Amino acid sequence: MLRIYEDMLDAVYTMRGIVAAIEKRDPDLARQLRRAASSVVLNLAEGSGSFGRMRTARYRTALGSARETLACLRVAEAFAYVQTVPAELGERMKRVVGTLVRVAV
């Protein structure tokens, strides 16, 4: 299992309050954020149990979902649904994306 699996789970815990705040203003964006963040965790888990092309495919899907998660957070900031995304969360997400770029591309 990649170490970023735990990083992403921690990110999901950190996002709980953010998702709740977004949901009050934009339920669709909150749902999309939940789906994207969940997809990262689930595809990391599935990829770690796969081999060859299937592993790469799962990690690529996780990468796309991680980027989507970041985009959802930035959109929420831009619309002022949340004040700012905590720096720790942003750094954790960048670490997830950076690792997935190395293993999935």
Biopython code that builds the backbone (N, CA, C, O; Angstrom):
import numpy as np
from Bio.PDB.StructureBuilder import StructureBuilder

atoms = [
    (1, "MET", "N", (0.852, -1.182, 0.000)),
    (1, "MET", "CA", (0.000, 0.000, 0.000)),
    (1, "MET", "C", (0.896, 1.243, 0.000)),
    (1, "MET", "O", (1.841, 1.337, 0.783)),
    (2, "LEU", "N", (0.594, 2.177, -0.871)),
    (2, "LEU", "CA", (1.350, 3.426, -0.895)),
    (2, "LEU", "C", (1.106, 4.205, 0.393)),
    (2, "LEU", "O", (0.014, 4.166, 0.958)),
    (3, "ARG", "N", (2.135, 4.911, 0.846)),
    (3, "ARG", "CA", (2.004, 5.728, 2.060)),
    (3, "ARG", "C", (0.952, 6.819, 1.912)),
    (3, "ARG", "O", (0.363, 7.263, 2.898)),
    (4, "ILE", "N", (0.722, 7.246, 0.679)),
    (4, "ILE", "CA", (-0.260, 8.316, 0.481)),
    (4, "ILE", "C", (-1.689, 7.862, 0.754)),
    (4, "ILE", "O", (-2.593, 8.692, 0.845)),
    (5, "TYR", "N", (-1.903, 6.559, 0.883)),
    (5, "TYR", "CA", (-3.231, 6.075, 1.259)),
    (5, "TYR", "C", (-3.641, 6.699, 2.595)),
    (5, "TYR", "O", (-4.748, 7.220, 2.728)),
    (6, "GLU", "N", (-2.750, 6.644, 3.575)),
    (6, "GLU", "CA", (-3.037, 7.238, 4.890)),
    (6, "GLU", "C", (-3.139, 8.758, 4.798)),
    (6, "GLU", "O", (-3.967, 9.368, 5.475)),
    (7, "ASP", "N", (-2.297, 9.372, 3.961)),
    (7, "ASP", "CA", (-2.385, 10.818, 3.747)),
    (7, "ASP", "C", (-3.765, 11.193, 3.222)),
    (7, "ASP", "O", (-4.362, 12.178, 3.657)),
    (8, "MET", "N", (-4.261, 10.401, 2.287)),
    (8, "MET", "CA", (-5.562, 10.719, 1.695)),
    (8, "MET", "C", (-6.687, 10.487, 2.701)),
    (8, "MET", "O", (-7.646, 11.258, 2.741)),
    (9, "LEU", "N", (-6.581, 9.456, 3.495)),
    (9, "LEU", "CA", (-7.599, 9.248, 4.546)),
    (9, "LEU", "C", (-7.593, 10.418, 5.525)),
    (9, "LEU", "O", (-8.656, 10.889, 5.930)),
    (10, "ASP", "N", (-6.414, 10.889, 5.906)),
    (10, "ASP", "CA", (-6.315, 12.058, 6.779)),
    (10, "ASP", "C", (-6.925, 13.283, 6.114)),
    (10, "ASP", "O", (-7.579, 14.091, 6.774)),
    (11, "ALA", "N", (-6.714, 13.422, 4.811)),
    (11, "ALA", "CA", (-7.296, 14.543, 4.071)),
    (11, "ALA", "C", (-8.817, 14.473, 4.118)),
    (11, "ALA", "O", (-9.481, 15.498, 4.275)),
    (12, "VAL", "N", (-9.366, 13.287, 3.984)),
    (12, "VAL", "CA", (-10.824, 13.118, 4.037)),
    (12, "VAL", "C", (-11.346, 13.528, 5.417)),
    (12, "VAL", "O", (-12.357, 14.222, 5.518)),
    (13, "TYR", "N", (-10.664, 13.102, 6.467)),
    (13, "TYR", "CA", (-11.065, 13.533, 7.814)),
    (13, "TYR", "C", (-11.047, 15.056, 7.926)),
    (13, "TYR", "O", (-11.969, 15.655, 8.479)),
    (14, "THR", "N", (-10.000, 15.674, 7.400)),
    (14, "THR", "CA", (-9.866, 17.131, 7.456)),
    (14, "THR", "C", (-10.967, 17.823, 6.659)),
    (14, "THR", "O", (-11.402, 18.915, 7.022)),
    (15, "MET", "N", (-11.415, 17.198, 5.583)),
    (15, "MET", "CA", (-12.430, 17.797, 4.704)),
    (15, "MET", "C", (-13.843, 17.740, 5.260)),
    (15, "MET", "O", (-14.727, 18.410, 4.725)),
    (16, "ARG", "N", (-14.088, 16.982, 6.289)),
    (16, "ARG", "CA", (-15.463, 16.804, 6.766)),
    (16, "ARG", "C", (-16.157, 18.125, 7.050)),
    (16, "ARG", "O", (-17.286, 18.331, 6.606)),
    (17, "GLY", "N", (-15.515, 19.016, 7.773)),
    (17, "GLY", "CA", (-16.120, 20.309, 8.074)),
    (17, "GLY", "C", (-16.266, 21.176, 6.837)),
    (17, "GLY", "O", (-17.245, 21.909, 6.698)),
    (18, "ILE", "N", (-15.301, 21.093, 5.945)),
    (18, "ILE", "CA", (-15.346, 21.853, 4.702)),
    (18, "ILE", "C", (-16.512, 21.380, 3.846)),
    (18, "ILE", "O", (-17.253, 22.195, 3.296)),
    (19, "VAL", "N", (-16.675, 20.077, 3.734)),
    (19, "VAL", "CA", (-17.776, 19.525, 2.944)),
    (19, "VAL", "C", (-19.123, 19.964, 3.534)),
    (19, "VAL", "O", (-20.044, 20.310, 2.795)),
    (20, "ALA", "N", (-19.228, 19.949, 4.852)),
    (20, "ALA", "CA", (-20.477, 20.382, 5.496)),
    (20, "ALA", "C", (-20.778, 21.847, 5.181)),
    (20, "ALA", "O", (-21.929, 22.203, 4.930)),
    (21, "ALA", "N", (-19.756, 22.691, 5.194)),
    (21, "ALA", "CA", (-19.946, 24.113, 4.875)),
    (21, "ALA", "C", (-20.341, 24.296, 3.414)),
    (21, "ALA", "O", (-21.211, 25.109, 3.099)),
    (22, "ILE", "N", (-19.706, 23.547, 2.528)),
    (22, "ILE", "CA", (-20.030, 23.638, 1.107)),
    (22, "ILE", "C", (-21.461, 23.166, 0.863)),
    (22, "ILE", "O", (-22.197, 23.761, 0.076)),
    (23, "GLU", "N", (-21.841, 22.101, 1.541)),
    (23, "GLU", "CA", (-23.164, 21.509, 1.330)),
    (23, "GLU", "C", (-24.296, 22.502, 1.615)),
    (23, "GLU", "O", (-25.343, 22.449, 0.971)),
    (24, "LYS", "N", (-24.091, 23.388, 2.557)),
    (24, "LYS", "CA", (-25.114, 24.391, 2.881)),
    (24, "LYS", "C", (-25.354, 25.352, 1.726)),
    (24, "LYS", "O", (-26.461, 25.862, 1.556)),
    (25, "ARG", "N", (-24.312, 25.598, 0.932)),
    (25, "ARG", "CA", (-24.407, 26.570, -0.159)),
    (25, "ARG", "C", (-24.555, 25.924, -1.529)),
    (25, "ARG", "O", (-25.203, 26.477, -2.418)),
    (26, "ASP", "N", (-23.937, 24.726, -1.699)),
    (26, "ASP", "CA", (-23.909, 24.076, -3.010)),
    (26, "ASP", "C", (-23.865, 22.556, -2.817)),
    (26, "ASP", "O", (-22.790, 21.958, -2.849)),
    (27, "PRO", "N", (-25.024, 21.934, -2.617)),
    (27, "PRO", "CA", (-25.050, 20.492, -2.379)),
    (27, "PRO", "C", (-24.410, 19.670, -3.490)),
    (27, "PRO", "O", (-23.792, 18.639, -3.226)),
    (28, "ASP", "N", (-24.556, 20.124, -4.737)),
    (28, "ASP", "CA", (-23.958, 19.371, -5.852)),
    (28, "ASP", "C", (-22.437, 19.355, -5.767)),
    (28, "ASP", "O", (-21.812, 18.315, -5.976)),
    (29, "LEU", "N", (-21.842, 20.502, -5.462)),
    (29, "LEU", "CA", (-20.384, 20.557, -5.333)),
    (29, "LEU", "C", (-19.921, 19.694, -4.158)),
    (29, "LEU", "O", (-18.895, 19.020, -4.252)),
    (30, "ALA", "N", (-20.658, 19.711, -3.070)),
    (30, "ALA", "CA", (-20.305, 18.882, -1.911)),
    (30, "ALA", "C", (-20.351, 17.399, -2.273)),
    (30, "ALA", "O", (-19.466, 16.636, -1.886)),
    (31, "ARG", "N", (-21.372, 16.995, -3.009)),
    (31, "ARG", "CA", (-21.469, 15.587, -3.436)),
    (31, "ARG", "C", (-20.305, 15.221, -4.345)),
    (31, "ARG", "O", (-19.718, 14.146, -4.215)),
    (32, "GLN", "N", (-19.975, 16.118, -5.264)),
    (32, "GLN", "CA", (-18.874, 15.840, -6.183)),
    (32, "GLN", "C", (-17.548, 15.737, -5.428)),
    (32, "GLN", "O", (-16.722, 14.876, -5.729)),
    (33, "LEU", "N", (-17.352, 16.611, -4.456)),
    (33, "LEU", "CA", (-16.134, 16.559, -3.638)),
    (33, "LEU", "C", (-16.061, 15.247, -2.869)),
    (33, "LEU", "O", (-15.007, 14.612, -2.818)),
    (34, "ARG", "N", (-17.170, 14.843, -2.275)),
    (34, "ARG", "CA", (-17.182, 13.560, -1.541)),
    (34, "ARG", "C", (-16.858, 12.395, -2.462)),
    (34, "ARG", "O", (-16.058, 11.524, -2.118)),
    (35, "ARG", "N", (-17.488, 12.385, -3.643)),
    (35, "ARG", "CA", (-17.238, 11.280, -4.590)),
    (35, "ARG", "C", (-15.786, 11.254, -5.043)),
    (35, "ARG", "O", (-15.169, 10.190, -5.101)),
    (36, "ALA", "N", (-15.237, 12.424, -5.363)),
    (36, "ALA", "CA", (-13.856, 12.484, -5.850)),
    (36, "ALA", "C", (-12.875, 12.039, -4.770)),
    (36, "ALA", "O", (-11.976, 11.240, -5.033)),
    (37, "ALA", "N", (-13.049, 12.557, -3.556)),
    (37, "ALA", "CA", (-12.136, 12.197, -2.465)),
    (37, "ALA", "C", (-12.250, 10.705, -2.130)),
    (37, "ALA", "O", (-11.243, 10.042, -1.878)),
    (38, "SER", "N", (-13.463, 10.192, -2.129)),
    (38, "SER", "CA", (-13.658, 8.760, -1.876)),
    (38, "SER", "C", (-13.001, 7.929, -2.961)),
    (38, "SER", "O", (-12.401, 6.892, -2.678)),
    (39, "SER", "N", (-13.115, 8.381, -4.202)),
    (39, "SER", "CA", (-12.535, 7.660, -5.330)),
    (39, "SER", "C", (-11.025, 7.541, -5.199)),
    (39, "SER", "O", (-10.447, 6.512, -5.550)),
    (40, "VAL", "N", (-10.386, 8.587, -4.695)),
    (40, "VAL", "CA", (-8.929, 8.523, -4.520)),
    (40, "VAL", "C", (-8.581, 7.394, -3.562)),
    (40, "VAL", "O", (-7.749, 6.541, -3.869)),
    (41, "VAL", "N", (-9.219, 7.394, -2.406)),
    (41, "VAL", "CA", (-8.928, 6.378, -1.389)),
    (41, "VAL", "C", (-9.219, 4.980, -1.921)),
    (41, "VAL", "O", (-8.398, 4.075, -1.770)),
    (42, "LEU", "N", (-10.370, 4.801, -2.536)),
    (42, "LEU", "CA", (-10.771, 3.478, -3.007)),
    (42, "LEU", "C", (-9.873, 2.976, -4.134)),
    (42, "LEU", "O", (-9.528, 1.795, -4.165)),
    (43, "ASN", "N", (-9.493, 3.851, -5.054)),
    (43, "ASN", "CA", (-8.610, 3.424, -6.149)),
    (43, "ASN", "C", (-7.185, 3.170, -5.682)),
    (43, "ASN", "O", (-6.496, 2.312, -6.233)),
    (44, "LEU", "N", (-6.736, 3.910, -4.669)),
    (44, "LEU", "CA", (-5.427, 3.591, -4.079)),
    (44, "LEU", "C", (-5.450, 2.193, -3.474)),
    (44, "LEU", "O", (-4.511, 1.418, -3.653)),
    (45, "ALA", "N", (-6.518, 1.877, -2.761)),
    (45, "ALA", "CA", (-6.628, 0.551, -2.151)),
    (45, "ALA", "C", (-6.702, -0.537, -3.218)),
    (45, "ALA", "O", (-6.034, -1.565, -3.117)),
    (46, "GLU", "N", (-7.516, -0.302, -4.235)),
    (46, "GLU", "CA", (-7.649, -1.302, -5.294)),
    (46, "GLU", "C", (-6.342, -1.458, -6.065)),
    (46, "GLU", "O", (-5.943, -2.575, -6.396)),
    (47, "GLY", "N", (-5.683, -0.353, -6.350)),
    (47, "GLY", "CA", (-4.418, -0.406, -7.077)),
    (47, "GLY", "C", (-3.337, -1.159, -6.320)),
    (47, "GLY", "O", (-2.518, -1.859, -6.915)),
    (48, "SER", "N", (-3.344, -1.010, -5.012)),
    (48, "SER", "CA", (-2.301, -1.680, -4.226)),
    (48, "SER", "C", (-2.456, -3.196, -4.249)),
    (48, "SER", "O", (-1.506, -3.924, -3.963)),
    (49, "GLY", "N", (-3.644, -3.669, -4.585)),
    (49, "GLY", "CA", (-3.867, -5.108, -4.675)),
    (49, "GLY", "C", (-3.852, -5.625, -6.104)),
    (49, "GLY", "O", (-4.152, -6.791, -6.357)),
    (50, "SER", "N", (-3.503, -4.752, -7.028)),
    (50, "SER", "CA", (-3.485, -5.122, -8.446)),
    (50, "SER", "C", (-2.047, -5.205, -8.953)),
    (50, "SER", "O", (-1.098, -4.847, -8.255)),
    (51, "PHE", "N", (-1.917, -5.688, -10.183)),
    (51, "PHE", "CA", (-0.599, -5.826, -10.799)),
    (51, "PHE", "C", (-0.635, -5.289, -12.223)),
    (51, "PHE", "O", (-1.684, -5.237, -12.864)),
    (52, "GLY", "N", (0.530, -4.895, -12.696)),
    (52, "GLY", "CA", (0.685, -4.510, -14.092)),
    (52, "GLY", "C", (-0.208, -3.367, -14.524)),
    (52, "GLY", "O", (-0.296, -2.338, -13.855)),
    (53, "ARG", "N", (-0.868, -3.565, -15.652)),
    (53, "ARG", "CA", (-1.707, -2.516, -16.236)),
    (53, "ARG", "C", (-2.880, -2.134, -15.342)),
    (53, "ARG", "O", (-3.280, -0.971, -15.297)),
    (54, "MET", "N", (-3.420, -3.100, -14.644)),
    (54, "MET", "CA", (-4.561, -2.797, -13.763)),
    (54, "MET", "C", (-4.123, -1.867, -12.629)),
    (54, "MET", "O", (-4.858, -0.947, -12.267)),
    (55, "ARG", "N", (-2.954, -2.093, -12.076)),
    (55, "ARG", "CA", (-2.437, -1.218, -11.018)),
    (55, "ARG", "C", (-2.267, 0.200, -11.566)),
    (55, "ARG", "O", (-2.699, 1.167, -10.940)),
    (56, "THR", "N", (-1.648, 0.316, -12.720)),
    (56, "THR", "CA", (-1.441, 1.625, -13.325)),
    (56, "THR", "C", (-2.773, 2.312, -13.601)),
    (56, "THR", "O", (-2.911, 3.513, -13.368)),
    (57, "ALA", "N", (-3.743, 1.567, -14.091)),
    (57, "ALA", "CA", (-5.071, 2.140, -14.383)),
    (57, "ALA", "C", (-5.731, 2.670, -13.116)),
    (57, "ALA", "O", (-6.309, 3.757, -13.123)),
    (58, "ARG", "N", (-5.647, 1.907, -12.028)),
    (58, "ARG", "CA", (-6.260, 2.357, -10.766)),
    (58, "ARG", "C", (-5.567, 3.611, -10.250)),
    (58, "ARG", "O", (-6.226, 4.537, -9.777)),
    (59, "TYR", "N", (-4.238, 3.644, -10.339)),
    (59, "TYR", "CA", (-3.502, 4.820, -9.872)),
    (59, "TYR", "C", (-3.779, 6.034, -10.754)),
    (59, "TYR", "O", (-3.802, 7.161, -10.260)),
    (60, "ARG", "N", (-3.989, 5.818, -12.055)),
    (60, "ARG", "CA", (-4.354, 6.939, -12.932)),
    (60, "ARG", "C", (-5.728, 7.475, -12.578)),
    (60, "ARG", "O", (-5.950, 8.685, -12.580)),
    (61, "THR", "N", (-6.642, 6.577, -12.276)),
    (61, "THR", "CA", (-7.975, 7.018, -11.858)),
    (61, "THR", "C", (-7.886, 7.792, -10.547)),
    (61, "THR", "O", (-8.542, 8.820, -10.378)),
    (62, "ALA", "N", (-7.073, 7.293, -9.623)),
    (62, "ALA", "CA", (-6.882, 7.996, -8.349)),
    (62, "ALA", "C", (-6.281, 9.378, -8.588)),
    (62, "ALA", "O", (-6.657, 10.341, -7.920)),
    (63, "LEU", "N", (-5.358, 9.478, -9.525)),
    (63, "LEU", "CA", (-4.747, 10.767, -9.848)),
    (63, "LEU", "C", (-5.787, 11.750, -10.368)),
    (63, "LEU", "O", (-5.834, 12.899, -9.928)),
    (64, "GLY", "N", (-6.609, 11.308, -11.290)),
    (64, "GLY", "CA", (-7.662, 12.176, -11.808)),
    (64, "GLY", "C", (-8.610, 12.620, -10.714)),
    (64, "GLY", "O", (-9.011, 13.783, -10.671)),
    (65, "SER", "N", (-8.967, 11.719, -9.841)),
    (65, "SER", "CA", (-9.872, 12.059, -8.745)),
    (65, "SER", "C", (-9.214, 12.986, -7.730)),
    (65, "SER", "O", (-9.878, 13.844, -7.149)),
    (66, "ALA", "N", (-7.910, 12.818, -7.515)),
    (66, "ALA", "CA", (-7.200, 13.720, -6.601)),
    (66, "ALA", "C", (-7.182, 15.135, -7.169)),
    (66, "ALA", "O", (-7.384, 16.108, -6.442)),
    (67, "ARG", "N", (-6.942, 15.239, -8.462)),
    (67, "ARG", "CA", (-6.971, 16.560, -9.092)),
    (67, "ARG", "C", (-8.375, 17.158, -9.038)),
    (67, "ARG", "O", (-8.534, 18.362, -8.837)),
    (68, "GLU", "N", (-9.381, 16.323, -9.217)),
    (68, "GLU", "CA", (-10.768, 16.792, -9.122)),
    (68, "GLU", "C", (-11.075, 17.257, -7.697)),
    (68, "GLU", "O", (-11.759, 18.263, -7.507)),
    (69, "THR", "N", (-10.581, 16.541, -6.716)),
    (69, "THR", "CA", (-10.773, 16.932, -5.317)),
    (69, "THR", "C", (-10.191, 18.321, -5.069)),
    (69, "THR", "O", (-10.841, 19.179, -4.471)),
    (70, "LEU", "N", (-8.964, 18.532, -5.534)),
    (70, "LEU", "CA", (-8.336, 19.849, -5.393)),
    (70, "LEU", "C", (-9.150, 20.927, -6.105)),
    (70, "LEU", "O", (-9.330, 22.024, -5.576)),
    (71, "ALA", "N", (-9.636, 20.616, -7.296)),
    (71, "ALA", "CA", (-10.431, 21.590, -8.049)),
    (71, "ALA", "C", (-11.717, 21.937, -7.303)),
    (71, "ALA", "O", (-12.109, 23.103, -7.263)),
    (72, "CYS", "N", (-12.368, 20.954, -6.720)),
    (72, "CYS", "CA", (-13.581, 21.215, -5.939)),
    (72, "CYS", "C", (-13.287, 22.146, -4.766)),
    (72, "CYS", "O", (-14.057, 23.065, -4.486)),
    (73, "LEU", "N", (-12.188, 21.908, -4.093)),
    (73, "LEU", "CA", (-11.810, 22.755, -2.964)),
    (73, "LEU", "C", (-11.536, 24.187, -3.423)),
    (73, "LEU", "O", (-11.938, 25.141, -2.757)),
    (74, "ARG", "N", (-10.860, 24.336, -4.547)),
    (74, "ARG", "CA", (-10.553, 25.674, -5.080)),
    (74, "ARG", "C", (-11.815, 26.400, -5.537)),
    (74, "ARG", "O", (-11.946, 27.608, -5.339)),
    (75, "VAL", "N", (-12.741, 25.667, -6.145)),
    (75, "VAL", "CA", (-14.012, 26.265, -6.559)),
    (75, "VAL", "C", (-14.785, 26.743, -5.331)),
    (75, "VAL", "O", (-15.375, 27.823, -5.346)),
    (76, "ALA", "N", (-14.780, 25.945, -4.280)),
    (76, "ALA", "CA", (-15.467, 26.340, -3.044)),
    (76, "ALA", "C", (-14.863, 27.619, -2.475)),
    (76, "ALA", "O", (-15.586, 28.482, -1.977)),
    (77, "GLU", "N", (-13.554, 27.741, -2.546)),
    (77, "GLU", "CA", (-12.890, 28.984, -2.117)),
    (77, "GLU", "C", (-13.297, 30.147, -3.014)),
    (77, "GLU", "O", (-13.616, 31.235, -2.533)),
    (78, "ALA", "N", (-13.282, 29.905, -4.323)),
    (78, "ALA", "CA", (-13.584, 30.978, -5.277)),
    (78, "ALA", "C", (-15.006, 31.508, -5.099)),
    (78, "ALA", "O", (-15.245, 32.707, -5.244)),
    (79, "PHE", "N", (-15.936, 30.630, -4.791)),
    (79, "PHE", "CA", (-17.314, 31.054, -4.562)),
    (79, "PHE", "C", (-17.562, 31.507, -3.122)),
    (79, "PHE", "O", (-18.683, 31.866, -2.761)),
    (80, "ALA", "N", (-16.516, 31.488, -2.312)),
    (80, "ALA", "CA", (-16.585, 31.889, -0.904)),
    (80, "ALA", "C", (-17.537, 31.015, -0.089)),
    (80, "ALA", "O", (-18.170, 31.486, 0.855)),
    (81, "TYR", "N", (-17.632, 29.739, -0.463)),
    (81, "TYR", "CA", (-18.382, 28.787, 0.356)),
    (81, "TYR", "C", (-17.592, 28.462, 1.619)),
    (81, "TYR", "O", (-18.163, 28.135, 2.660)),
    (82, "VAL", "N", (-16.271, 28.558, 1.509)),
    (82, "VAL", "CA", (-15.350, 28.392, 2.634)),
    (82, "VAL", "C", (-14.354, 29.540, 2.566)),
    (82, "VAL", "O", (-14.105, 30.088, 1.492)),
    (83, "GLN", "N", (-13.786, 29.902, 3.708)),
    (83, "GLN", "CA", (-12.821, 30.997, 3.719)),
    (83, "GLN", "C", (-11.569, 30.625, 2.942)),
    (83, "GLN", "O", (-11.290, 31.202, 1.891)),
    (84, "THR", "N", (-10.834, 29.685, 3.446)),
    (84, "THR", "CA", (-9.658, 29.169, 2.753)),
    (84, "THR", "C", (-9.497, 27.701, 3.111)),
    (84, "THR", "O", (-9.895, 27.254, 4.187)),
    (85, "VAL", "N", (-8.914, 26.977, 2.196)),
    (85, "VAL", "CA", (-8.594, 25.575, 2.469)),
    (85, "VAL", "C", (-7.357, 25.569, 3.358)),
    (85, "VAL", "O", (-6.374, 26.238, 3.041)),
    (86, "PRO", "N", (-7.381, 24.834, 4.457)),
    (86, "PRO", "CA", (-6.210, 24.800, 5.334)),
    (86, "PRO", "C", (-4.945, 24.405, 4.562)),
    (86, "PRO", "O", (-4.970, 23.494, 3.734)),
    (87, "ALA", "N", (-3.852, 25.098, 4.845)),
    (87, "ALA", "CA", (-2.585, 24.847, 4.153)),
    (87, "ALA", "C", (-2.164, 23.389, 4.273)),
    (87, "ALA", "O", (-1.655, 22.800, 3.319)),
    (88, "GLU", "N", (-2.379, 22.814, 5.443)),
    (88, "GLU", "CA", (-2.014, 21.404, 5.658)),
    (88, "GLU", "C", (-2.761, 20.487, 4.690)),
    (88, "GLU", "O", (-2.185, 19.538, 4.157)),
    (89, "LEU", "N", (-4.033, 20.774, 4.467)),
    (89, "LEU", "CA", (-4.825, 19.964, 3.532)),
    (89, "LEU", "C", (-4.300, 20.143, 2.110)),
    (89, "LEU", "O", (-4.160, 19.166, 1.375)),
    (90, "GLY", "N", (-4.015, 21.362, 1.725)),
    (90, "GLY", "CA", (-3.466, 21.610, 0.394)),
    (90, "GLY", "C", (-2.147, 20.899, 0.177)),
    (90, "GLY", "O", (-1.918, 20.320, -0.885)),
    (91, "GLU", "N", (-1.276, 20.937, 1.175)),
    (91, "GLU", "CA", (0.018, 20.255, 1.067)),
    (91, "GLU", "C", (-0.145, 18.746, 1.001)),
    (91, "GLU", "O", (0.550, 18.069, 0.244)),
    (92, "ARG", "N", (-1.058, 18.230, 1.789)),
    (92, "ARG", "CA", (-1.300, 16.779, 1.777)),
    (92, "ARG", "C", (-1.808, 16.342, 0.396)),
    (92, "ARG", "O", (-1.379, 15.318, -0.137)),
    (93, "MET", "N", (-2.723, 17.130, -0.171)),
    (93, "MET", "CA", (-3.257, 16.799, -1.495)),
    (93, "MET", "C", (-2.172, 16.905, -2.561)),
    (93, "MET", "O", (-2.134, 16.083, -3.477)),
    (94, "LYS", "N", (-1.295, 17.891, -2.465)),
    (94, "LYS", "CA", (-0.197, 18.015, -3.422)),
    (94, "LYS", "C", (0.743, 16.817, -3.328)),
    (94, "LYS", "O", (1.265, 16.359, -4.344)),
    (95, "ARG", "N", (0.962, 16.311, -2.123)),
    (95, "ARG", "CA", (1.806, 15.129, -1.940)),
    (95, "ARG", "C", (1.151, 13.903, -2.593)),
    (95, "ARG", "O", (1.826, 13.098, -3.234)),
    (96, "VAL", "N", (-0.155, 13.774, -2.424)),
    (96, "VAL", "CA", (-0.890, 12.669, -3.044)),
    (96, "VAL", "C", (-0.765, 12.758, -4.564)),
    (96, "VAL", "O", (-0.423, 11.776, -5.223)),
    (97, "VAL", "N", (-1.042, 13.934, -5.115)),
    (97, "VAL", "CA", (-0.966, 14.115, -6.570)),
    (97, "VAL", "C", (0.456, 13.855, -7.068)),
    (97, "VAL", "O", (0.644, 13.153, -8.062)),
    (98, "GLY", "N", (1.453, 14.412, -6.388)),
    (98, "GLY", "CA", (2.846, 14.233, -6.799)),
    (98, "GLY", "C", (3.260, 12.773, -6.823)),
    (98, "GLY", "O", (3.928, 12.329, -7.757)),
    (99, "THR", "N", (2.872, 12.033, -5.812)),
    (99, "THR", "CA", (3.208, 10.610, -5.766)),
    (99, "THR", "C", (2.508, 9.860, -6.889)),
    (99, "THR", "O", (3.112, 9.019, -7.556)),
    (100, "LEU", "N", (1.232, 10.167, -7.093)),
    (100, "LEU", "CA", (0.494, 9.464, -8.148)),
    (100, "LEU", "C", (1.031, 9.792, -9.536)),
    (100, "LEU", "O", (1.012, 8.935, -10.419)),
    (101, "VAL", "N", (1.501, 10.999, -9.740)),
    (101, "VAL", "CA", (2.109, 11.336, -11.024)),
    (101, "VAL", "C", (3.313, 10.428, -11.267)),
    (101, "VAL", "O", (3.526, 9.963, -12.387)),
    (102, "ARG", "N", (4.084, 10.182, -10.241)),
    (102, "ARG", "CA", (5.277, 9.331, -10.390)),
    (102, "ARG", "C", (4.931, 7.870, -10.635)),
    (102, "ARG", "O", (5.607, 7.199, -11.415)),
    (103, "VAL", "N", (3.888, 7.367, -9.982)),
    (103, "VAL", "CA", (3.589, 5.928, -10.119)),
    (103, "VAL", "C", (2.583, 5.598, -11.214)),
    (103, "VAL", "O", (2.480, 4.442, -11.625)),
    (104, "ALA", "N", (1.838, 6.592, -11.693)),
    (104, "ALA", "CA", (0.780, 6.311, -12.651)),
    (104, "ALA", "C", (1.096, 6.737, -14.078)),
    (104, "ALA", "O", (0.388, 6.355, -15.010)),
    (105, "VAL", "N", (2.127, 7.506, -14.252)),
    (105, "VAL", "CA", (2.403, 8.021, -15.600)),
    (105, "VAL", "C", (3.606, 7.330, -16.192)),
    (105, "VAL", "O", (3.995, 7.627, -17.322)),
]
sb = StructureBuilder()
sb.init_structure("model")
sb.init_model(0)
sb.init_chain("A")
sb.init_seg("    ")
for serial, (resi, resn, name, xyz) in enumerate(atoms, 1):
    if name == "N":
        sb.init_residue(resn, " ", resi, " ")
    sb.init_atom(name, np.array(xyz, "f"), 0.0, 1.0, " ", f" {name:<3s}", serial, name[0])
structure = sb.get_structure()
